[in-house]
């Protein structure tokens, strides 16, 4: 399954999932975000216990502000609309997978 593009229109539906889902708040110009993208793609393709979506903070600034994103990349795990965990900055593949199990 491919990483889903998150927009204002599908954000609420995505985070209301019964299973844990990750939203990666990113920007196309962000070097650390570029570093994380292939890691997230590999996790999504192989061992993610939930879906991963990416939200461009330049396109959807209001959603980033609403969720307290002050630095990118910020990865938030949601389940049933609630934030379960958050990590900011570069993290390893194992750390990405571990976020889903908290």
C-alpha positions as CSV (number, residue, x, y, z in Angstrom):
1,X,0.0,0.0,0.0
2,X,1.3,3.5,-0.8
3,X,1.6,6.4,1.6
4,X,-1.6,8.4,1.4
5,X,-1.6,12.1,0.6
6,X,-3.5,13.8,3.5
7,X,-5.6,16.9,2.7
8,X,-8.0,19.1,4.6
9,X,-10.8,17.1,3.0
10,X,-9.6,13.6,4.1
11,X,-7.7,14.4,7.3
12,X,-10.5,13.7,9.8
13,X,-11.6,10.5,8.1
14,X,-7.9,9.3,8.1
15,X,-7.3,9.9,11.8
16,X,-10.6,8.4,12.9
17,X,-9.3,4.9,12.0
18,X,-9.8,2.1,14.5
19,X,-6.2,1.0,13.8
20,X,-3.3,3.4,14.6
21,X,-2.4,5.7,11.7
22,X,0.6,8.0,11.3
23,X,0.4,11.5,9.9
24,X,3.8,12.9,8.8
25,X,3.7,16.7,8.8
26,X,6.3,17.7,6.2
27,X,7.3,20.3,3.7
28,X,8.9,19.7,0.3
29,X,11.8,22.0,1.0
30,X,12.7,20.4,4.3
31,X,15.9,18.3,4.2
32,X,15.0,16.2,7.2
33,X,11.6,15.5,5.7
34,X,13.3,14.3,2.5
35,X,15.5,12.0,4.6
36,X,12.4,10.5,6.3
37,X,10.3,9.9,3.1
38,X,12.1,6.7,1.9
39,X,12.1,5.3,5.5
40,X,8.3,5.9,5.8
41,X,7.8,4.4,2.3
42,X,9.7,1.2,3.3
43,X,7.8,0.9,6.6
44,X,4.4,1.4,4.8
45,X,5.4,-1.2,2.2
46,X,6.6,-3.8,4.6
47,X,6.0,-3.7,8.3
48,X,3.7,-0.8,9.3
49,X,1.0,-2.1,11.7
50,X,-1.1,0.8,10.4
51,X,-1.4,3.2,7.5
52,X,0.9,6.2,6.9
53,X,-0.2,9.6,5.4
54,X,1.7,12.7,4.6
55,X,0.4,16.2,5.1
56,X,2.2,19.2,3.5
57,X,2.4,21.9,6.1
58,X,2.8,24.6,3.4
59,X,-0.5,23.6,1.8
60,X,-2.4,22.9,5.0
61,X,-0.9,25.3,7.5
62,X,-4.2,25.5,9.5
63,X,-4.1,21.7,10.2
64,X,-0.4,21.9,11.3
65,X,-1.2,24.9,13.6
66,X,-4.3,23.1,15.0
67,X,-2.2,20.1,16.0
68,X,0.7,22.1,17.5
69,X,3.3,21.4,14.8
70,X,6.2,23.7,15.4
71,X,9.0,21.8,13.7
72,X,9.1,19.4,10.8
73,X,9.1,16.6,10.2
74,X,6.6,15.8,12.9
75,X,5.1,12.4,13.0
76,X,1.9,11.8,15.0
77,X,0.1,8.6,15.7
78,X,-3.7,8.8,15.8
79,X,-6.2,6.3,16.8
80,X,-10.0,7.0,16.8
81,X,-9.1,10.7,16.4
82,X,-6.8,11.0,19.4
83,X,-3.1,11.6,19.3
84,X,-1.3,8.6,20.8
85,X,2.3,9.6,20.3
86,X,4.4,12.2,18.6
87,X,8.0,12.3,17.3
88,X,9.8,15.3,15.9
89,X,12.8,15.2,13.6
90,X,14.7,12.3,12.0
91,X,14.0,8.9,13.4
92,X,15.0,5.3,12.4
93,X,12.8,2.7,10.8
94,X,12.6,0.8,14.0
95,X,11.5,4.0,15.8
96,X,8.8,4.5,13.2
97,X,7.5,1.0,13.6
98,X,7.7,1.4,17.4
99,X,5.4,4.4,17.4
100,X,2.5,2.3,16.2
101,X,2.8,0.0,19.2
102,X,2.6,2.6,22.0
